[in-house]
Amino acid sequence: MKFVLSAEQRMFGETLRKVLGGAGAAARAWAAGDSGPGRALWSAVAEAGAFAVAVPEEAGGAGLLPVELAVAAEELGRAAAPGPYVETLAAAELLAGSPWLPRVAEGEAVVTLAVPYALDADVADLVLTADGVERKATGEAARSLDPARRLFRVPEGAGFTDLGALLCAAQQVGLGQALLEVSVEYARTRQQFGRPIGEYQAVKHHLASAMVELEFARPLVFGAALSYGTPDFARDVSAAKVAASEASYGMAKTALQVHGAIGYTDEYDPSLWIRKARALYSAWGTVAEHRARVIAAL
């Protein structure tokens, strides 16, 4: 089966991509403890309708639209946008009938989920567990491989929601695509022994293999979005999360090989995606957990 986004869905993604154009600077500020640029970006993303597609119409949203949510998460990953976007979008499902929902739709509320750590709980307006119970974060933030991800321990925080795992997978596909694009461009321009490194077969093969993995992961993500609300949703989400985790992390390793030591440099944009790829690899359920769910459903 071929999954093709509608013209409206593609336009939604393109609009978000333009809005998120300056996310790199916001991510660096966020990592340094300055949430101002990130909150400004959050408001711009809200104006583009990213949160509205997670909220039912009766609460001021556009209706819970899983494919549009996956489109939004993919663009957020492509931009390495800082903040608990996936957590807030997934939390909307847990807030049915709550006065928080209209605030989520408008981008006025930042919500995070303890799965088991609560991302950016220090800037969140509301912290929930995966079963929708409000909690408080405790202690200092735990270190993450991604400096723009601050993780706080929450009592009784555990598990994950399937919608959140799906959106994390979409986010991973987006950041993998971003890394592929910058790596291909770098391979075209970086010269070694008088030739662009992209002309060497070993580099071509690594990039081609990474691209194939991403191309296989993306349909699984949108296929899972289409199965939202069906008995197969959990199985499809887990299959998508495994594929997206492996593809994005594999792309991060390839990007490091292509860029060399410069790929680690804080000032160089690929480092934003490379670090996030490893952090998200085990977020919202490990690869082993999701593989076990797929096997159990067969």
PAVEX-671987 format. One record per residue (C-alpha): residue in three letters; y, z, x. Coordinates in Angstrom, 1 decimal. Example, Ala and Ser with C-alpha at 12.3 -4.5 7.8 and 13.67 -1.06 7.14 Angstrom:
ALA / -4.5 / 7.8 / 12.3
SER / -1.1 / 7.1 / 13.7
// end
This chain:
MET / 0.0 / 0.0 / 0.0
LYS / 3.5 / -0.9 / 1.3
PHE / 6.2 / 1.7 / 0.8
VAL / 9.7 / 0.2 / 0.6
LEU / 12.9 / 2.1 / -0.2
SER / 15.1 / 0.8 / -3.1
ALA / 18.5 / -0.6 / -2.3
GLU / 20.1 / 2.6 / -3.6
GLN / 17.8 / 4.8 / -1.4
ARG / 18.7 / 2.7 / 1.6
MET / 22.4 / 2.9 / 0.9
PHE / 22.0 / 6.7 / 0.5
GLY / 20.5 / 6.9 / 4.0
GLU / 23.1 / 4.6 / 5.5
THR / 25.9 / 6.7 / 4.0
LEU / 24.4 / 9.9 / 5.4
ARG / 24.0 / 8.2 / 8.8
LYS / 27.7 / 7.5 / 8.9
VAL / 28.6 / 11.0 / 7.8
LEU / 26.4 / 12.5 / 10.5
GLY / 27.8 / 10.4 / 13.3
GLY / 29.4 / 13.4 / 15.1
ALA / 26.4 / 15.8 / 14.7
GLY / 25.8 / 16.0 / 18.5
ALA / 29.1 / 17.8 / 19.1
ALA / 28.4 / 20.1 / 16.2
ALA / 24.9 / 20.9 / 17.5
ARG / 26.3 / 21.9 / 20.9
ALA / 28.9 / 24.1 / 19.3
TRP / 26.3 / 25.7 / 17.1
ALA / 24.1 / 26.5 / 20.1
ALA / 27.1 / 28.1 / 21.8
GLY / 27.7 / 30.3 / 18.7
ASP / 30.5 / 28.4 / 17.1
SER / 29.4 / 27.4 / 13.6
GLY / 32.7 / 25.9 / 12.6
PRO / 32.0 / 22.3 / 13.3
GLY / 28.5 / 22.7 / 11.9
ARG / 29.9 / 24.1 / 8.6
ALA / 32.4 / 21.3 / 8.4
LEU / 29.5 / 18.8 / 8.8
TRP / 27.5 / 20.7 / 6.2
SER / 30.4 / 20.2 / 3.7
ALA / 30.5 / 16.4 / 4.5
VAL / 26.8 / 16.1 / 4.0
ALA / 27.1 / 17.9 / 0.6
GLU / 29.8 / 15.4 / -0.4
ALA / 27.5 / 12.6 / 0.4
GLY / 25.0 / 14.1 / -2.2
ALA / 22.3 / 15.3 / 0.1
PHE / 22.0 / 18.7 / -1.6
ALA / 22.4 / 17.3 / -5.1
VAL / 19.0 / 15.5 / -4.9
ALA / 17.3 / 18.9 / -4.5
VAL / 18.8 / 20.4 / -7.6
PRO / 17.9 / 19.7 / -11.3
GLU / 20.6 / 18.0 / -13.4
GLU / 21.0 / 21.0 / -15.6
ALA / 22.1 / 23.0 / -12.6
GLY / 24.7 / 20.4 / -11.5
GLY / 22.4 / 18.3 / -9.3
ALA / 21.0 / 14.8 / -9.5
GLY / 17.5 / 16.0 / -10.3
LEU / 14.8 / 16.9 / -7.8
LEU / 14.2 / 13.5 / -6.1
PRO / 11.6 / 13.9 / -3.4
VAL / 11.9 / 10.4 / -1.9
GLU / 15.7 / 10.8 / -1.6
LEU / 15.1 / 14.2 / -0.1
ALA / 12.9 / 12.6 / 2.5
VAL / 15.5 / 10.0 / 3.2
ALA / 18.1 / 12.8 / 3.7
ALA / 15.8 / 14.8 / 6.0
GLU / 15.0 / 11.7 / 8.1
GLU / 18.7 / 11.1 / 8.7
LEU / 19.4 / 14.8 / 9.5
GLY / 16.6 / 14.6 / 12.1
ARG / 18.0 / 11.3 / 13.5
ALA / 21.4 / 13.0 / 14.0
ALA / 20.0 / 16.3 / 15.4
ALA / 22.2 / 18.0 / 12.8
PRO / 22.3 / 21.8 / 13.3
GLY / 21.7 / 24.4 / 10.6
PRO / 19.0 / 25.2 / 8.0
TYR / 19.2 / 22.0 / 6.1
VAL / 15.5 / 21.6 / 5.4
GLU / 15.3 / 25.3 / 4.5
THR / 18.2 / 25.0 / 2.0
LEU / 16.8 / 21.9 / 0.4
ALA / 13.3 / 23.4 / 0.2
ALA / 14.7 / 26.7 / -1.2
ALA / 16.2 / 24.9 / -4.2
GLU / 12.7 / 24.5 / -5.6
LEU / 12.3 / 28.3 / -5.5
LEU / 15.7 / 29.0 / -7.1
ALA / 14.9 / 27.6 / -10.6
GLY / 17.2 / 29.2 / -13.1
SER / 19.2 / 31.0 / -10.4
PRO / 23.0 / 31.0 / -10.2
TRP / 22.5 / 30.0 / -6.6
LEU / 21.4 / 26.5 / -7.6
PRO / 24.8 / 25.1 / -8.5
ARG / 26.2 / 26.5 / -5.2
VAL / 23.4 / 24.7 / -3.3
ALA / 24.1 / 21.4 / -5.1
GLU / 27.8 / 21.7 / -4.1
GLY / 27.0 / 22.7 / -0.5
GLU / 28.7 / 26.0 / -1.0
ALA / 25.5 / 28.1 / -0.2
VAL / 23.5 / 28.1 / 3.0
VAL / 20.0 / 29.3 / 2.3
THR / 17.2 / 29.9 / 4.8
LEU / 13.5 / 30.6 / 4.4
ALA / 11.4 / 33.1 / 6.4
VAL / 8.4 / 30.9 / 7.4
PRO / 7.8 / 33.4 / 9.2
TYR / 11.1 / 33.3 / 11.1
ALA / 14.3 / 32.7 / 9.2
LEU / 16.3 / 29.9 / 10.9
ASP / 20.0 / 30.7 / 11.3
ALA / 19.9 / 33.8 / 9.1
ASP / 23.1 / 35.0 / 10.8
VAL / 25.1 / 32.3 / 9.0
ALA / 23.0 / 32.0 / 5.8
ASP / 24.3 / 33.3 / 2.5
LEU / 20.8 / 33.9 / 1.2
VAL / 17.4 / 34.6 / 3.0
LEU / 14.2 / 34.0 / 1.0
THR / 10.5 / 34.3 / 1.7
ALA / 8.2 / 31.3 / 0.9
ASP / 7.5 / 32.9 / -2.5
GLY / 11.2 / 33.1 / -3.4
VAL / 11.7 / 36.8 / -2.7
GLU / 15.1 / 37.7 / -1.2
ARG / 14.9 / 39.5 / 2.1
LYS / 17.2 / 40.6 / 5.0
ALA / 16.8 / 39.4 / 8.6
THR / 16.4 / 42.1 / 11.2
GLY / 17.1 / 42.4 / 14.9
GLU / 18.4 / 39.9 / 17.4
ALA / 17.6 / 36.2 / 17.3
ALA / 14.4 / 35.1 / 19.0
ARG / 14.7 / 32.4 / 21.6
SER / 13.8 / 28.9 / 20.6
LEU / 13.1 / 25.8 / 22.7
ASP / 16.0 / 24.3 / 20.8
PRO / 19.2 / 26.2 / 21.6
ALA / 20.6 / 25.1 / 18.2
ARG / 17.8 / 26.9 / 16.4
ARG / 18.3 / 30.7 / 16.1
LEU / 15.2 / 32.4 / 14.7
PHE / 15.3 / 35.8 / 13.0
ARG / 12.4 / 38.0 / 12.1
VAL / 12.2 / 38.9 / 8.4
PRO / 9.9 / 41.6 / 7.0
GLU / 7.0 / 40.0 / 5.1
GLY / 8.1 / 36.5 / 6.0
ALA / 5.1 / 34.2 / 6.2
GLY / 3.6 / 31.0 / 5.0
PHE / 5.5 / 27.8 / 4.2
THR / 6.3 / 25.6 / 1.2
ASP / 4.8 / 22.2 / 0.9
LEU / 8.2 / 20.6 / 0.1
GLY / 9.7 / 22.3 / 3.2
ALA / 6.8 / 21.0 / 5.4
LEU / 7.4 / 17.5 / 4.0
LEU / 11.1 / 17.6 / 4.8
CYS / 10.3 / 18.9 / 8.3
ALA / 8.0 / 15.9 / 8.8
ALA / 10.7 / 13.5 / 7.6
GLN / 13.1 / 15.2 / 10.0
GLN / 10.6 / 14.7 / 12.8
VAL / 10.3 / 11.0 / 12.1
GLY / 14.1 / 10.7 / 12.2
LEU / 14.5 / 12.4 / 15.5
GLY / 11.5 / 10.4 / 16.9
GLN / 13.2 / 7.1 / 15.8
ALA / 16.5 / 8.3 / 17.5
LEU / 14.6 / 9.0 / 20.7
LEU / 12.9 / 5.6 / 20.6
GLU / 16.2 / 3.8 / 20.2
VAL / 18.0 / 5.5 / 23.0
SER / 14.9 / 5.2 / 25.3
VAL / 14.6 / 1.4 / 24.6
GLU / 18.3 / 1.0 / 25.3
TYR / 18.1 / 3.0 / 28.5
ALA / 15.1 / 1.0 / 29.7
ARG / 17.1 / -2.2 / 29.2
THR / 20.0 / -1.1 / 31.3
ARG / 18.5 / 1.3 / 34.0
GLN / 17.5 / -0.7 / 37.0
GLN / 14.9 / 0.1 / 39.7
PHE / 14.0 / -2.2 / 42.5
GLY / 16.4 / -4.8 / 41.2
ARG / 15.0 / -5.0 / 37.7
PRO / 15.5 / -3.2 / 34.4
ILE / 12.8 / -0.6 / 34.1
GLY / 12.0 / -1.9 / 30.6
GLU / 10.5 / -5.0 / 32.3
TYR / 7.7 / -3.0 / 33.8
GLN / 4.5 / -3.1 / 31.9
ALA / 3.8 / 0.7 / 32.1
VAL / 7.2 / 1.5 / 30.5
LYS / 6.7 / -1.1 / 27.8
HIS / 3.3 / 0.2 / 26.9
HIS / 4.5 / 3.8 / 26.6
LEU / 7.3 / 2.8 / 24.3
ALA / 5.1 / 0.5 / 22.2
SER / 2.5 / 3.3 / 21.8
ALA / 5.2 / 5.8 / 20.7
MET / 6.7 / 3.2 / 18.3
VAL / 3.3 / 2.6 / 16.7
GLU / 2.7 / 6.3 / 16.1
LEU / 6.1 / 6.6 / 14.4
GLU / 5.4 / 3.5 / 12.3
PHE / 2.2 / 5.1 / 11.1
ALA / 3.8 / 8.5 / 10.4
ARG / 6.7 / 7.2 / 8.3
PRO / 4.6 / 5.8 / 5.4
LEU / 2.6 / 9.0 / 5.3
VAL / 5.9 / 10.9 / 4.8
PHE / 7.1 / 8.8 / 2.0
GLY / 3.7 / 8.5 / 0.5
ALA / 3.6 / 12.3 / 0.3
ALA / 7.1 / 12.3 / -1.3
LEU / 5.7 / 10.0 / -4.0
SER / 2.8 / 12.4 / -4.7
TYR / 5.1 / 15.3 / -5.3
GLY / 4.0 / 17.2 / -8.5
THR / 0.4 / 15.8 / -8.3
PRO / -2.8 / 17.6 / -7.2
ASP / -2.8 / 15.6 / -4.0
PHE / 0.6 / 16.7 / -2.8
ALA / -0.5 / 19.5 / -0.5
ARG / -3.1 / 17.3 / 1.2
ASP / -0.6 / 14.4 / 1.6
VAL / 2.0 / 16.7 / 3.0
SER / -0.4 / 18.1 / 5.6
ALA / -1.4 / 14.6 / 6.6
ALA / 2.2 / 13.6 / 7.0
LYS / 3.1 / 16.7 / 9.0
VAL / 0.3 / 16.2 / 11.4
ALA / 1.2 / 12.5 / 12.0
ALA / 5.0 / 13.3 / 12.3
SER / 4.5 / 16.2 / 14.6
GLU / 2.2 / 14.2 / 17.0
ALA / 4.4 / 11.1 / 16.8
SER / 7.8 / 12.9 / 17.4
TYR / 6.4 / 15.1 / 20.2
GLY / 4.7 / 12.2 / 21.8
MET / 8.0 / 10.2 / 21.6
ALA / 9.8 / 13.2 / 23.2
LYS / 7.4 / 13.1 / 26.2
THR / 7.8 / 9.4 / 26.5
ALA / 11.6 / 9.7 / 26.4
LEU / 11.4 / 12.2 / 29.3
GLN / 9.3 / 9.8 / 31.3
VAL / 11.7 / 6.9 / 30.7
HIS / 14.9 / 8.8 / 31.3
GLY / 13.6 / 11.0 / 34.2
ALA / 15.5 / 14.2 / 35.1
ILE / 18.6 / 13.1 / 33.2
GLY / 16.7 / 13.6 / 30.0
TYR / 16.9 / 17.4 / 30.5
THR / 20.7 / 17.4 / 31.0
ASP / 22.6 / 19.4 / 28.3
GLU / 25.5 / 16.9 / 28.2
TYR / 23.1 / 14.0 / 27.6
ASP / 22.3 / 13.4 / 23.9
PRO / 18.5 / 12.8 / 24.2
SER / 18.1 / 16.5 / 25.3
LEU / 19.1 / 17.4 / 21.7
TRP / 16.2 / 15.5 / 20.2
ILE / 13.7 / 16.3 / 22.9
ARG / 14.1 / 20.1 / 22.5
LYS / 14.1 / 19.9 / 18.7
ALA / 11.0 / 17.8 / 18.8
ARG / 9.0 / 20.5 / 20.5
ALA / 10.5 / 23.3 / 18.3
LEU / 9.6 / 21.4 / 15.1
TYR / 6.1 / 20.6 / 16.4
SER / 4.8 / 24.0 / 15.3
ALA / 7.4 / 24.7 / 12.6
TRP / 6.4 / 24.8 / 8.9
GLY / 2.7 / 25.2 / 9.8
THR / 0.9 / 24.2 / 13.0
VAL / -0.9 / 20.9 / 13.5
ALA / -4.2 / 22.8 / 13.4
GLU / -3.3 / 24.5 / 10.1
HIS / -2.4 / 21.2 / 8.5
ARG / -5.4 / 19.4 / 9.8
ALA / -7.6 / 22.1 / 8.3
ARG / -5.9 / 21.6 / 4.9
VAL / -6.6 / 17.9 / 5.1
ILE / -10.2 / 18.4 / 6.0
ALA / -10.7 / 21.0 / 3.2
ALA / -9.3 / 18.5 / 0.7
LEU / -11.7 / 15.7 / 1.6
// end
